[in-house]
Amino acid sequence: TPSYWFHSSQIRMIQGDMLFTGPVFMYLHEIPFPIPLPFGMFSMKRGKRSGIEIPSFESNDYRGRGLKDFGYYYAASEQFQATLLGSYFEKSGLDLRLMTEFRDKYTYNGNVDVEKLRTPLNISNPNPSQVQDDYRIRFNYNHQFDPLTKLSTSGEIQTSNIDNRVFSKLNDQLKQ
C-alpha cells in the first residue's frame, strides 16, 4: 500500500482531463489527517505540461531579501521545452533567465541558457541605485551521427567578471 493517499466521497471526472472532488481527506499510513481540503482538482493528463513556476524566498547580505525563480514553464512538445524565470531582490532588482532544451530521441540534444543579472557594484555596501547589468549565455549541443561518431560542444559567454566579484567577497569573508 502507498504511504499516503487522498479520499473523497464526492468525485466528478472529465475522462482523460480533470478530476474534481468535494471535501478531500489525506491519509498517512492509514491515519486520516484531521483537517480536510474543501475541494480537490487533479489533472488526469499524462506527460509534461506547461505551468507556473512557484518562487522561493531568499535572503542574504549581498542581494537582500527577495523572491527567487518565479516564472513559467512551457512544454511545447516532447522535443522542445522552455522556462522563463525571474528573481527580484531589494538591493539588486530584477534578474531574468530563459532556459531552453531541445532533443531528438536518438540523434541530438542540447540546451541554451540566457541570463540577465543585476549585480551591486560595491559588494561590501550594496546599493540598489549602483548596480551593473551582466549578461551570460551558456549552450550545450550533442549530436550522435552513428554509433562510432559523436559531436559534442558547449560554451559560455558573459559580459563581465561577475564570478570574480562574488568569489572575492567570499574569500574576504573566509579570511575574517
N, C-alpha and C positions, 0 to 999 in steps of 0.2 A: 504494500500500500504506500501511497505517497506520504511525505511528511506533512503536507498541508493541502487543503483544497477548499473550495467555496461551495456553499449550499444555499439554494433558494427554492421556495415552493411556487413562485410565480415566474415563469420563463416564457418569453416570446422570441422566436428565431426567424430571421430572414435567411433562407437557405444559402449557404456559402458566403454570406456577407457579414451580418451582425447578430449578436445575441443580447437581448435586453432582459433585465430581471427586476423584480421587486426587491424587498429587503434581502441583503446578502450576508450570510454568516460565514466567517472564516474559521476553519478547524485546523488546529495544530496538533498532530499526533492524537487524534480522536477527541480533543478537548476544544469546545467551541469558544471562540473569542467573544467576550461578553457584550461588545458594542457592535451592532450590525451596520453595514453600509446601507444608506437609504435606497440605493438602486445600483445596478451594475450595467455597464456597456462593454461588451467584449467583441473584438474583431474575430471573425472566423476565416479571414483570408490567410493564405499561406504565402511565404516568401517575404522579400524585402518590401517595405512600404515607406513612402515619404512621410515626414512629420517634423514637428517642432523639437528642437534640442533644448533640454532643461538646463539652465545655468547653475553654477555653484558659486557660493560666496567665498571670497578670498580676502585676506588682509595681510599686508606686510609693510615694513618700513619704507621700502623702495618705491612702491607704487600707490600705497594707501589702501583703503577699503574699496571693494568693487565686486561686480558680477563677472564671472569668467565663463566663456563659451556658451552664450545664448545664440540661437540661430535656427537654421532649417536644414534638414537632410532631404535630398531629392534622389529617389531611386528611379532613374529614367528607365532602366532595363537591367537585365542580368549582366550586360556588358558595360554599363556606364552608371556611375553614381557620383554625386557631388554634395558637399557640405559647406554651407556658408555660416561662419561663426563670428561673433563679436564679443568683445570684452570691454567693460568700462570700469576705469579706476579713477579715484579722486585726484591723484597727483599727476596722472599722465593722460587721461581722457580715453578716447575710443580706439581700440585696435580692431582690425578686420583680418579674417583669414578665409581663403577659399581652397578647399581640398577636393581634387577630382581623382577618380580612379577608373581605369578602363581595362578591359580584358577580352580576349577571345579564348575560349576554353583551352585549346591545345597549342595555340600559336604565339600569342603575345600578351603582355600585361604591363601596366605602368601606372604612374601617378604623377600629378603636378600639384604643388602646394605653393600658394601665393599668399604672402603676409604683408600687412602694413602695420608697423608697430610705432607707438609714440613713446619715446624714452626720455626721461628727465636728463637735462644736460649736466646738472650738478647732482651727483649721486648722494653726496653727504647731506645735502639740503634740497630735496626735490620741491619744485615749484610748478604748478600747472601752467603758468604762462611761459616757462622756459623749458620747452620740450623740443625734441627733434623727431621728424618723421623718418623712419627707416623702413626699407623695403627688402623683402627676401623672397627669392624664387628657388624652389627645390624641384628636381624632376628625377624620375627613375623610369627606365624602359628596358624590358627583356623580350627578346624575340627568339623563338625556337624554330629554326629553318628545317632541320631534320634531326634525328637522334644524335648525330655527331657534331652539329653546327649550331652554335648559340651566340647571339649578340646581346650584351648587357652594357648599359650605360647609365650613368647618374651624374648629377651635378648640382651645384648650388651657387647662386649669385646673390650678393647682398650689397647694400649701399654704404654701409659704414662699419665701424668697429664696435658694434653693439655688444657682441660677446665679450670683447676685451674690457669694456666699461663695467659690465656686470661682474666678470670674474675678478677684476681688480678690486671691486668693492668687497667681494667675498674674501679675497686674500687679505685685505686690510682688517676685516673683522676677525680672521683667524689669528693674525699677529697680535691682537689685543689680549 
